[in-house]
Amino acid sequence: MAVKNNEGLNLVAALVISLDFEMFWGVTDSKTIENYGKNIEGEWEAVPAMLALFKQYEVHATWAIVGMLMCKDYNQWCDLRPSHVATYERESLSTYSFAALARDFPRLFFARPLVEKILEVSGQELGSHTYSHFYVGESGATIESFAADMECNRIIFNEYCVKSTSFVFPRNQVGEDYLSVLSTAGFTAYRGNQEHWLYRSGSSGPRSYWGRLARFADDYIPLTGSHVTQLQINKNNGAIVNIPASRFLRPSKGSVVLDQLHLAMVKSGMLEAAQTGGTFHLWWHPHNFGLRTDSNLKNLECILSYYRLLNQKYGMQSLTMQELSQQYQKS
């Protein structure tokens, strides 16, 4: 269903899926091998299974990849290092502090075979999640070190003959000052945050008990709305398109009731987008499927099956971030 937005542009209802593909690089500061290694190991089963579902339901997705995991092994990782590395105030935020773990547990850090599987499936886009899981919102991050990080990202993507144009900020720490670097590097789209105060600052948002509780509850009951969006071009940064997140797909808790409540919230947002010509942007991490893989895949199939119904009834399209940004810029 095509409608006109407030700028008079014709936009087609879209389901956008982006996955923050990190392996252990994305959790080095918050998890241990002992308490989270199985979740990461489970990605070796979960990623091919997700790809099979995307292929079955003809769903396109953007895989925002931490460049480090694209290295073929520890030795290549050691060789490919930015000219300037961020010196975070909290040293544990630097993935370079975990070289010993990357050496001793390579299967949890390097996943070139999985990246190659993604490239084999039609409609799948390789986006960027920075090279080193770079935190632009943390003390010690600089434009210079970010640009150097993204140069390493370009080098590793070149090995796959891929030019990445879609970007996701780690921990959803969207940095307006960094968009010009992305635009100069050829990026045309990024995943922004929801406008609601609970979400607009990403991981830097309300961290109190009540803030965390509100975000958790919002995934199961309608507290803050559907977060269906119309796209925005940031004209001050080379016309890079902001494709805001709508909802995080929470991993299964092993409770049928909670799973069904959460799926109802996701489907409600998808329906609104389909009926209004909006965009519903769903995201998660592959490691969220690392445990209870069967339950999580069942929930995903429920969502993809519902997308097919909306596609048939309203003409909703499944688009990567790159595809949607191209469509918007041509409108």
Phi, psi and omega in degrees: 000119179264134176227168176262134175276186185288356174260004179080015181267141177280122179235140180262139178304134186223141167257119177248130176241127173232140182239129178273095186267108192236336194053214186283346180302331184278352185230014185302328184274349187235345183233167175238163176301323184292319185262352180222358181302323181293326177297319180289316178302324181295343178296333181294335174266321187290319184298310177299326180292320176296318179298322179296320178291318178300319179294316181299318184261008179054050181254131177269150181210150175257122178260102180278107193253135169289120187303328182303323183289346179279347176297146183286335180193181182299321182296316178296321178301318179296324183284328184262101186221137182298154177291333176227126180252135180300133176255082182296149176299322174264108185301331182295345179284340181279120179294340179290348178281355187242034181301320183297320178294318179297325178289319187274337182231062187301329182292340178269351185241330185239129188219046179305319179300326179289321177299319179295325176294321178299317182294339181281344186259128181299142175085003180259131182251138172268109175258181183247140173240033189071172178281316190248018189060057187284131182259102182286342183267007183256149178299128181111342177284140179225159176300320182297313181290328176294315179298321179293321177298315182290336174292320174297323177299317179299318182297314183289325176294326178299330178297334179262005182057042181237134172255110183279135179234357180243142190224141174232125179287129175304139182057019179057030177275077184291124181246107181302325182293344184263352183295328179295326176296317180295316180298317179298326180280359176098009178281140183242353181209148173217157178269113176272183180258161174296150183285339182300144185300337179292336190238340195296339180259012180061223182291348177273004180289190183307118184253004179292167177304317183289326177294315179295320180296320180295318179294320178297313182296326183295341178277354182236337177224149187283085179270319189240013178093183186274339181062029170291138188231162165251145187288157179229136173260126177275093188290346178276354183228052174068031177058041175279133188269129175271118176248087189297147173295145174257311183204143174273129177280103182290140176294153181301136177266003183081009179245120180299321181297310180296318179301316182291322177297317180293316179298324179296323178294316179297313183293327177297317177294319178299317180297316180299317179297318181297322183279339186246000182074026180265186179242130173247117186249107182258138181217158174192179176255139174304328180290346173296338179264003186292330172245157186050044185302316182298316180295319180294321178293324177297317178296318178297318180297326176299317180293315182292325176295321178292322175302316181301320178297316180292327176296317181288323185275321187242352183080019178301141181249148172262119186228144170286168176300319179297314181297318181291319179295322178295318180296319182292317182292337179272348184292000000 
